[in-house]
């Protein structure tokens, strides 16, 4: 930035120097040179603005307030409760995943859901893929993080239930992201256990490792998934 400012200010400084030469008459080239260096230095020091500060990260979202089994089931639509077989219901409001079988809740897990502006898609979907030890691809840079790596944000299991190819962009609480092409949402593990129970993801649903492994073994491709807003 300082180099760019010097290039912008040089024409004004040279004009000042030419006026000094005309006024000085018999002034030596050395004297004019010294004056020029003083003027250029002075302009840079006085006029170069400071770099604007970067936007600070948003506060960490709080943990969801615990609710009872009865309160959890009260939010599930009646037609969903009437379905036979196993299904998953994600409650975004209470940051939890319910496992229902034949209208009864058999398990309930805390979950991390999408943050503001990157909410987990609400609606009715089906599991379309299951992957053990998934490889993670950075959505912007395309860099890969290998399976079983401690840095892999997907943990040991991936259960995909949503895909679109509209692209997404915006502030995610820590940085601006601009994602072109297809994005997906699913259930997965996480090495960041402190995030589970908070609204901190880019749309996916993070579960504790021990919990996502249980869910992985329960569901199959085609299992119904309902996401409540």
Secondary structure by P-SEA (a helix, b strand, c coil): caaaaaaaaaaaaaaaaaaaaaaaccccaaaaaaaaaaaaaaaaacccccccccccccccccccccccaaaaaaacccccccccccbbbbbccccbbbbbccccccccccccccccccccccccccccccccccccccccccccccccccccccccbbbbccccccccccccccbbbbbccbbbbbbbcccccccccccccccbbbccaaaaaaaaaccccccbbbbcc
